[in-house]
Amino acid sequence: MSEVQANAVVRQAAEQGGADPWIAYETVLAPLKAGACARDWRTSRRTIEYVFVRDEPSSAAVSLDQLISEAKGLGDQTGEQRLDEQKELAAQLGLVNLRIVQSLPILLAAIGYSRVRPAPQPTEETDDESKAKNPVALRPFAEQSNKLPIYVAENTTEAFFYELDPWRMAAFLSCNLSLIPPDDVLGTKPALLAWLINQCSPLLEKGEAHLVLAEFEKNNGDVVHLPSALVFGVVHTLSHVLKATAHRYVGIDGDSLAEYLFPGHFAGLLYVSTHVEFTLGGIDSVFRSNLTQWLGSARDYAGRCSFDPVCSDSHGGACLACLYPKFGCMHFNRTLSRAFLFGGQVLGRSEPIVGFWSPHVVQEAEKLRSKSSVNKTAV
């Protein structure tokens, strides 16, 4: 709802509710509780985390729009123009609602260890197979009072928060899977987001989706859900491209940056994962003054790999030289490809992808936006 509509609902409920205004609230909102809005969001941990990072005051998130408004209020025309240009460049990449999170709470937990020696050793030979030790199996710490200890350390760090443009994402699904959003969801951004969430509901339940399933996923009865897998591929690939280019400008080694994705909400975080008592403010500084170079280099970086054409032709557009970092990937470098952005072949799909950054998808997104404007005018 818009703010005006929400206030109208409150007034109407207050007038009709009498002793129990919640009954009136439920009556007014009942027609809207369908599809994505019918979910019990309290059961979705990733959704709660997403809202916390974006809206909780203690995370001290500052949006690019806020910085633009501040520059305008101060009469800083140069700063306002620079920030507007950064916002426009982000929009060209399909990124919206950019924020710097100044106090992201993280928890480092050690459950155990996988090996003692620097390199994995051969499986220990023994007559009793039940006592044979896997060379890289997780070994928990020694029990204390019949409990397994988990050692933790809490810290706050800085992060870069971004969302993907829902119009561009809808166009991406339309071009690749002929999933065309109906006209009645094109009137508002929330309605379009609700439609997108319904198309990719497995992302809310599992937090990831892949074109090539692992053996354990097949054994669990999982199947490939194409809309979710393609959306996850875009969200995941964009995260790795931003991570790979960030270290040039934020003054932090790439291995000290990590991702945290909210694929069911088409958003993600890049945060400083080094566990220190303070942060240097590198991401904050870049966000405020040098975002243009970071985002500009991201597109250039994603366009080529030192192992091309082998990488793009044989490995689906992702390898150690471009999109596979050594550390910091919460999804073990699965469902990654530069083809999700520029178009081409990806592993696990016979048909080529129409890329998220391709002109065809950009043009389709503009068509959807124009339909939205027509719908608003008609209303």
Order of alpha helices (4+ residues) and beta strands (2+ residues): alpha-alpha-alpha-beta-alpha-alpha-beta-beta-beta-beta-alpha-alpha-alpha-alpha-alpha-beta-beta-alpha-alpha-alpha-alpha-beta-beta-alpha
